[in-house]
Amino acid sequence: MIVVDVSGMPDHASGARTRLRGWLQAWANDRLLPRLALRLARGSRLFAGLSLGALEVVESAPAGGPLLRGFRHLVGGDEPPALLKKATVWHSETLPAFAPLGVPAAVTLHDLRWAEPRAATGAPVRQWLPRHLASRTWLPPVARRLRAIVTVSPASAAAVERHLAVPRERVHCIPNANCGLAAAALEPTAAAALLERLAVARQPFFVALGHLESRKGLELALAALARTGDGAAGQRLVIVGGAGDRDGRAAAALRAAAVRHGVGERVVLAGALADGEVATLLRHAAALLFPSRYEGFGLPVFEALELGCPVVARPLPCFAELPDVAPAAAHAARGAALVRCGDDPAAWAAALTPLVANARPPAARVAFAPSRPWRWSDVARELAATWRSLER
């Protein structure tokens, strides 16, 4: 039996959570795939709302951080003996990947941002330095002992080979879905109420998705916003995502940055929203702003393009396969296009202005059609093939 350990994965919205829920739902719907057991932390809501069918869920103590997980593994943990005996492959969604003795172990690495220079994350030195040292000293020998490492993009696969010196044959690039991502938007009455509540019902607006952390580069979006529109009557920016801290310091810092750039009254911190609410915003927004410094895949970009929402983003390696267009071409494409901009706020403002002027209503937008459609069912089947190869 294949055991997938998700006990260390947090509940909050993230690309890792979206990927896990996506391929698990596809796995549950495909009776030809092998049996799967999921090791879940007690009290976790990671699978809330999912229909997992016959998939077996085994609860364990909350995993805690890597050090605590390592200690519990050394003292024997609390996994049911039957689960340990049945396991033929042990795949972990977080580090470190602890498998029963003699069982092939694998892990998913979405990115290796902590192995990069600090500028890739924008994190404070006190946060970046210990993680950077661990990724350069502790992680490589740990990774090389694993039978397989699964990554989500060619860019992440290249980073694994470069930083961890893992043999190419052990690195399996199984990308996230690039279509079938977008949730259904709210029905018209609820959609109108959402736009009214966020104060964007009667003026153009942009959307940014992601945690309120320095890696997401949101200050670049604020600087660009300051160069567009005209004061409070200009375009607004709706930032969707949790702060990741309990005391609200991240949100407070972002509000202060907005005031510093002179756009405090034009920025809406919406917090975490339901999938249908996010889809509604993307369907009505002039563009998705994605100024992230580093990403393993960038799911929000594909979600926006699927809804016909133009995207302005930093030129990250994970977007190499997406066509690069100018703002005028984005208008000609009736929405679904990616405009790459560097670190210059003025260039961002120049890209955003025509997208606002030529913004189309939701019904007139055309979704981006990838040249190679890839769905969560494809991810599930590729994972199954990878794990089968480890059982031999």
C-alpha positions in Angstrom: 0.0 0.0 0.0 1.2 3.5 -0.8 1.2 5.8 2.2 1.1 9.6 1.7 2.1 11.4 4.9 0.4 14.9 5.0 0.6 15.2 8.8 3.0 18.1 8.6 1.1 20.1 6.1 -0.8 23.2 7.5 -4.5 23.8 6.8 -4.2 27.3 5.4 -4.6 28.0 1.7 -1.5 27.5 -0.4 -0.3 26.1 -3.7 0.8 22.9 -1.9 -2.7 22.5 -0.4 -4.4 23.1 -3.7 -2.2 20.5 -5.4 -2.8 17.9 -2.8 -6.6 18.4 -2.7 -6.7 18.4 -6.5 -4.9 15.2 -7.2 -6.5 13.4 -4.2 -10.0 14.1 -5.5 -8.9 12.8 -8.9 -7.4 9.7 -7.3 -10.6 9.0 -5.4 -12.6 9.2 -8.6 -10.3 6.8 -10.5 -11.0 3.1 -9.5 -8.0 1.9 -11.6 -5.4 3.5 -9.4 -3.9 1.5 -6.5 -4.9 1.7 -2.8 -3.8 4.7 -0.9 -3.6 5.5 2.8 -3.3 9.1 4.0 -1.6 9.9 7.3 -3.3 13.0 8.6 -2.8 15.0 11.8 -5.7 14.8 14.3 -7.9 17.9 14.1 -6.6 18.9 10.6 -9.1 20.3 8.1 -6.9 19.7 5.2 -9.5 17.4 3.5 -12.6 19.4 4.6 -15.2 19.3 1.8 -13.4 16.5 -0.2 -15.0 13.3 -1.1 -12.2 10.7 -0.7 -14.3 7.6 -1.4 -12.4 4.5 -0.4 -9.1 6.2 0.4 -8.0 5.3 3.9 -7.3 8.1 6.3 -5.2 7.3 9.4 -4.9 10.0 12.0 -1.8 10.7 14.1 -0.6 13.3 16.5 -0.1 16.8 15.1 3.3 16.7 13.4 4.8 20.0 14.5 8.0 21.4 12.8 10.8 19.4 11.3 12.7 19.0 14.6 9.6 17.7 16.5 8.8 15.3 13.6 12.4 14.0 13.7 12.2 13.5 17.5 8.9 11.6 17.2 10.3 9.4 14.5 13.3 8.5 16.7 11.1 7.5 19.6 8.8 5.5 17.4 6.0 7.9 16.6 2.3 6.9 17.0 1.6 5.3 13.6 -0.6 2.2 13.8 1.6 -0.9 13.4 -0.8 -2.2 10.7 -0.1 0.9 8.6 3.7 0.4 8.9 3.4 -3.2 7.9 1.2 -2.5 4.9 3.3 0.3 3.5 5.2 -0.5 0.3 6.0 3.2 -0.5 6.1 6.1 1.9 5.6 9.5 0.3 5.8 12.7 2.4 4.4 16.1 1.5 6.8 17.8 4.0 10.3 17.5 5.1 11.8 15.4 6.6 10.4 12.2 4.9 10.5 9.5 7.5 9.6 6.0 6.2 9.5 2.7 8.0 12.8 0.7 7.8 13.2 -0.9 4.4 10.3 1.0 2.7 11.2 3.3 -0.3 10.8 6.9 0.7 9.9 9.9 -1.5 9.0 13.5 -0.9 7.4 16.5 -2.7 9.5 19.6 -3.0 7.6 22.5 -4.5 10.6 24.8 -4.6 14.0 25.4 -3.1 13.6 29.2 -2.3 15.6 29.0 0.9 18.6 27.7 -1.0 18.6 30.8 -3.1 20.1 34.2 -2.2 18.1 36.2 0.2 16.8 38.5 -2.5 14.8 35.6 -3.9 12.7 35.6 -0.8 13.0 39.1 0.5 12.9 37.6 4.0 14.6 39.2 7.0 18.1 37.8 7.7 17.0 36.2 11.0 14.4 34.2 9.0 16.4 33.5 5.9 19.8 32.6 7.3 19.0 29.5 9.4 16.8 28.1 6.6 19.4 28.9 4.0 22.2 27.1 6.0 19.9 24.1 6.5 19.0 23.9 2.8 22.7 24.0 1.9 24.1 21.6 4.6 21.4 19.4 6.1 19.0 19.0 3.1 21.4 17.7 0.4 22.4 14.5 2.2 18.8 13.9 3.3 17.5 14.3 -0.2 20.1 12.0 -1.7 19.0 9.2 0.6 15.5 9.3 -0.8 14.4 7.1 -3.6 12.5 9.9 -5.4 11.9 13.6 -5.2 8.8 14.9 -6.9 8.8 18.5 -8.1 6.1 20.7 -9.7 7.9 22.4 -12.6 11.0 22.1 -14.7 12.4 25.1 -12.9 12.0 23.4 -9.5 13.5 20.2 -10.9 16.6 22.1 -12.1 16.9 23.7 -8.7 16.8 20.2 -7.0 19.6 18.9 -9.3 21.6 22.1 -8.9 21.4 22.6 -5.1 20.9 19.1 -3.8 23.0 17.1 -6.3 20.3 14.5 -6.6 20.8 12.2 -9.6 18.5 13.2 -12.5 16.8 9.8 -12.6 15.5 10.3 -9.0 13.9 13.7 -9.8 10.4 13.4 -11.1 8.8 16.5 -12.5 5.0 16.2 -12.2 3.6 19.7 -12.8 0.4 21.0 -11.2 -2.7 21.1 -13.4 -2.7 24.0 -15.9 -6.4 23.8 -16.6 -9.6 22.8 -14.7 -8.3 25.0 -11.8 -10.8 27.8 -11.6 -13.8 27.4 -9.3 -17.3 28.5 -10.4 -17.9 32.2 -9.8 -20.7 33.3 -7.5 -24.2 33.8 -9.0 -24.9 37.4 -10.0 -26.6 38.6 -6.8 -23.9 37.2 -4.6 -21.2 38.4 -6.9 -22.6 42.0 -6.8 -22.7 41.8 -3.0 -19.1 40.7 -2.9 -17.9 43.5 -5.1 -19.9 46.0 -3.1 -18.5 44.8 0.2 -15.0 45.2 -1.1 -15.8 48.7 -2.5 -14.9 47.7 -6.1 -18.3 47.5 -7.7 -18.1 50.8 -9.6 -14.5 51.3 -10.5 -11.7 49.3 -12.1 -9.6 47.2 -9.8 -6.7 44.7 -9.7 -6.3 41.5 -7.7 -3.3 40.0 -6.0 -3.4 36.5 -4.5 -1.1 35.0 -1.9 0.2 35.2 1.7 1.1 38.6 3.0 4.9 37.8 3.0 7.9 39.5 1.5 8.4 36.8 -1.1 5.2 37.8 -2.8 6.7 41.2 -3.7 3.5 43.1 -2.9 5.3 46.4 -2.3 6.2 46.4 -6.0 2.4 46.2 -6.8 1.8 49.1 -4.4 4.5 51.2 -6.1 3.0 50.5 -9.5 -0.5 51.3 -8.2 0.8 54.7 -7.1 1.7 55.5 -10.7 -1.7 54.6 -12.1 -5.1 56.3 -11.7 -5.8 59.5 -9.8 -6.0 59.2 -6.1 -9.0 57.6 -4.4 -10.9 57.7 -7.8 -8.2 55.5 -9.4 -8.0 51.8 -9.7 -8.0 49.8 -6.5 -6.0 46.7 -5.5 -7.8 43.9 -3.7 -5.2 41.7 -1.9 -6.6 38.2 -1.1 -4.7 36.0 1.3 -3.9 35.3 4.9 -1.2 37.1 6.9 0.3 33.9 8.3 0.7 35.5 11.7 -1.6 35.6 14.7 -0.9 39.2 15.7 -1.6 40.8 12.4 1.9 42.3 12.0 2.1 41.3 8.3 -1.2 43.1 7.5 -0.2 46.1 9.5 3.1 46.3 7.6 1.4 46.1 4.3 -1.1 48.8 5.3 1.8 51.0 6.3 3.5 50.4 3.0 0.3 51.4 1.2 0.2 54.6 3.1 3.8 55.3 2.4 3.2 54.9 -1.3 0.2 57.2 -1.1 -2.4 54.5 -2.0 -3.7 53.6 1.5 -7.3 54.4 0.5 -7.0 52.4 -2.7 -5.8 49.1 -1.2 -8.3 46.5 0.1 -7.0 43.7 2.3 -9.7 41.1 1.8 -8.2 38.3 3.9 -8.8 34.7 2.9 -11.8 34.2 0.6 -13.6 31.1 -0.6 -12.8 29.7 -4.0 -16.0 31.0 -5.6 -15.3 34.5 -4.3 -11.7 34.5 -5.7 -13.1 33.3 -9.1 -15.6 36.2 -9.0 -12.9 38.8 -8.4 -10.7 37.4 -11.2 -13.6 37.4 -13.6 -14.2 41.1 -13.0 -10.6 42.4 -12.4 -8.7 44.4 -14.9 -5.7 42.2 -14.2 -4.1 39.8 -11.7 -0.9 41.3 -10.3 1.7 38.7 -9.5 4.9 40.4 -8.4 6.2 37.3 -6.5 10.0 37.1 -6.2 10.1 33.3 -6.4 7.6 30.5 -7.1 7.8 26.8 -7.8 4.8 26.9 -10.1 2.5 30.0 -9.6 -1.0 28.4 -9.6 -2.9 31.8 -9.3 -1.5 32.8 -12.7 -3.0 29.7 -14.4 -6.2 30.2 -12.5 -6.6 33.8 -13.7 -5.8 32.9 -17.3 -8.4 30.2 -17.2 -10.9 32.8 -16.3 -9.8 35.2 -19.0 -8.1 37.6 -16.6 -4.9 39.2 -17.9 -1.8 38.7 -15.7 1.1 41.0 -15.0 4.0 39.1 -13.3 7.7 39.1 -12.7 9.5 37.0 -15.4 9.9 33.9 -13.3 11.5 30.7 -14.6 8.4 28.7 -13.8 6.4 30.6 -16.4 8.9 29.8 -19.2 6.3 27.7 -21.2 3.7 30.5 -21.1 3.6 32.9 -24.1 4.9 36.4 -23.4 2.8 39.3 -24.8 2.7 43.0 -24.6 -0.4 44.8 -23.0 -1.8 45.6 -26.5 -1.6 42.0 -27.4 -3.4 41.1 -24.1 -6.2 43.4 -25.2 -6.3 41.7 -28.7 -6.4 38.3 -27.0 -9.5 39.5 -25.1 -8.0 39.0 -21.7 -6.1 35.7 -21.3 -2.5 36.8 -21.6 0.6 37.1 -19.5 2.6 40.3 -19.5 6.1 40.0 -17.9 7.6 42.9 -16.1 10.8 43.2 -14.1 11.4 45.2 -10.9 10.6 48.7 -12.2 7.3 50.1 -10.9 7.1 52.5 -13.8 7.2 49.6 -16.3 4.4 47.9 -14.3 2.3 51.0 -14.4 2.8 51.3 -18.1 1.7 47.7 -18.5 -1.4 48.2 -16.3 -2.8 51.4 -17.8 -3.9 49.9 -21.2 -5.3 46.8 -19.5 -7.6 49.1 -17.5 -8.5 51.2 -20.4 -9.4 48.1 -22.5 -10.8 45.9 -19.8 -13.6 43.6 -21.0 -16.7 42.4 -19.1 -16.6 38.8 -17.9 -18.9 37.6 -20.7 -16.6 39.0 -23.4 -13.4 37.4 -22.1 -11.7 34.3 -23.6 -9.9 31.8 -21.5 -6.3 30.9 -22.1 -6.0 27.4 -23.7 -2.7 25.6 -22.9 -1.1 23.9 -25.8 -0.8 20.8 -23.6 -3.8 20.6 -21.2 -2.9 19.0 -17.9 -5.4 18.1 -15.3 -5.4 16.8 -11.7 -6.3 13.4 -13.1 -3.0 13.5 -15.1 -1.1 14.4 -11.9 -2.7 11.5 -10.1 -1.8 9.0 -12.8 1.8 10.3 -13.0 2.2 10.0 -9.2 0.9 6.4 -9.4 3.4 5.5 -12.1 6.2 7.0 -10.0 5.3 5.1 -6.9 4.8 1.9 -8.8 8.4 2.2 -10.1 9.6 2.5 -6.5 7.9 -0.8 -5.5 9.9 -2.9 -7.9 
